[in-house]
Amino acid sequence: MFKYFSFWEVLGSIVIFLFLVGLIVGTTVIDLGNKQTIEAMVIDTFIDDGNTFFVLENTSTNVRFACENEDSLWYWKFNSNDFVFDIETGKTYQFLLVGYRIPFLSAFPNIIAY
């Protein structure tokens, strides 16, 4: 039998769908919104759930933070695996970073170039 959905069921489904689409589009726009170049020393490299992270220390502020290393279609970066072998711990580099650290989304800045 065909079941008719009430107005509130349809409206609730539409609201949830639009929220999820907005969340996906919003996180993408946020990642593209913060573009910065910093000089930092590589403190550590680690892999968590298949993603590669670099722990960096900003040379001007001495603040340590983690950055993700993943491919980016928007910036035409498809060589993230090369970064793992080329960037050495203990050395200082100029990094081009995009994105923000958003803890509840597990979002980290992405290294685009060095």
TAWOHU-V890869 format. One record per residue. PSI is psi as a letter, one per 40 degrees, with the letter a starting at -180 (999 if undefined). BURIAL is + if it has 24 or more other C-alpha atoms within 12 Angstrom, else -. D_CENTER is the distance of its C-alpha to the mean C-alpha in Angstrom with 1 decimal. Layout:
psi=PSI burial=BURIAL d_center=D_CENTER
psi=PSI burial=BURIAL d_center=D_CENTER
This chain:
psi=i burial=- d_center=46.2
psi=h burial=- d_center=43.8
psi=h burial=- d_center=42.2
psi=h burial=- d_center=41.8
psi=i burial=- d_center=38.8
psi=i burial=- d_center=39.4
psi=d burial=- d_center=38.0
psi=d burial=- d_center=35.8
psi=d burial=- d_center=34.3
psi=d burial=- d_center=33.3
psi=d burial=- d_center=32.0
psi=d burial=- d_center=30.0
psi=d burial=- d_center=28.5
psi=d burial=- d_center=27.6
psi=d burial=- d_center=26.0
psi=d burial=- d_center=23.8
psi=d burial=- d_center=22.9
psi=d burial=- d_center=22.1
psi=d burial=- d_center=20.0
psi=d burial=- d_center=17.8
psi=d burial=- d_center=17.6
psi=d burial=- d_center=16.8
psi=d burial=- d_center=14.0
psi=d burial=- d_center=12.4
psi=d burial=- d_center=13.3
psi=d burial=- d_center=12.5
psi=d burial=+ d_center=8.8
psi=d burial=- d_center=8.7
psi=d burial=- d_center=11.1
psi=d burial=- d_center=9.4
psi=d burial=+ d_center=6.4
psi=e burial=- d_center=9.5
psi=d burial=- d_center=11.5
psi=g burial=- d_center=10.9
psi=h burial=- d_center=11.9
psi=i burial=- d_center=13.7
psi=h burial=- d_center=15.7
psi=i burial=+ d_center=16.6
psi=h burial=+ d_center=19.0
psi=i burial=+ d_center=18.1
psi=h burial=+ d_center=19.7
psi=h burial=+ d_center=18.0
psi=d burial=+ d_center=19.2
psi=i burial=- d_center=18.0
psi=h burial=+ d_center=16.0
psi=i burial=- d_center=15.5
psi=h burial=- d_center=14.5
psi=h burial=- d_center=13.7
psi=f burial=- d_center=14.2
psi=e burial=- d_center=13.9
psi=h burial=- d_center=10.5
psi=h burial=+ d_center=11.2
psi=i burial=+ d_center=10.4
psi=h burial=+ d_center=12.4
psi=h burial=+ d_center=14.1
psi=i burial=+ d_center=15.1
psi=h burial=+ d_center=18.0
psi=h burial=+ d_center=18.3
psi=d burial=- d_center=21.9
psi=d burial=- d_center=23.0
psi=e burial=- d_center=22.0
psi=f burial=- d_center=22.0
psi=h burial=- d_center=18.9
psi=i burial=- d_center=16.9
psi=i burial=+ d_center=13.2
psi=i burial=+ d_center=10.6
psi=i burial=+ d_center=7.9
psi=i burial=+ d_center=6.2
psi=g burial=+ d_center=8.2
psi=i burial=+ d_center=7.8
psi=i burial=- d_center=9.8
psi=h burial=- d_center=9.4
psi=d burial=- d_center=12.4
psi=d burial=- d_center=12.3
psi=e burial=- d_center=12.7
psi=f burial=- d_center=14.8
psi=h burial=- d_center=13.1
psi=e burial=- d_center=14.6
psi=f burial=- d_center=15.6
psi=d burial=+ d_center=12.9
psi=d burial=- d_center=15.7
psi=d burial=- d_center=17.9
psi=d burial=+ d_center=15.6
psi=d burial=+ d_center=16.4
psi=d burial=- d_center=20.1
psi=d burial=- d_center=20.3
psi=h burial=+ d_center=18.5
psi=i burial=- d_center=21.1
psi=h burial=- d_center=21.1
psi=e burial=- d_center=23.2
psi=i burial=- d_center=22.9
psi=h burial=- d_center=21.6
psi=i burial=+ d_center=19.6
psi=h burial=- d_center=18.4
psi=h burial=+ d_center=14.6
psi=h burial=+ d_center=13.0
psi=i burial=+ d_center=9.6
psi=i burial=+ d_center=7.7
psi=i burial=+ d_center=5.8
psi=i burial=+ d_center=7.1
psi=h burial=- d_center=7.7
psi=g burial=- d_center=8.8
psi=d burial=- d_center=10.9
psi=e burial=- d_center=12.4
psi=e burial=- d_center=9.4
psi=f burial=- d_center=8.1
psi=h burial=- d_center=4.7
psi=i burial=+ d_center=4.3
psi=i burial=+ d_center=4.9
psi=h burial=+ d_center=5.0
psi=h burial=+ d_center=8.8
psi=d burial=+ d_center=10.5
psi=i burial=+ d_center=14.0
psi=999 burial=+ d_center=16.3
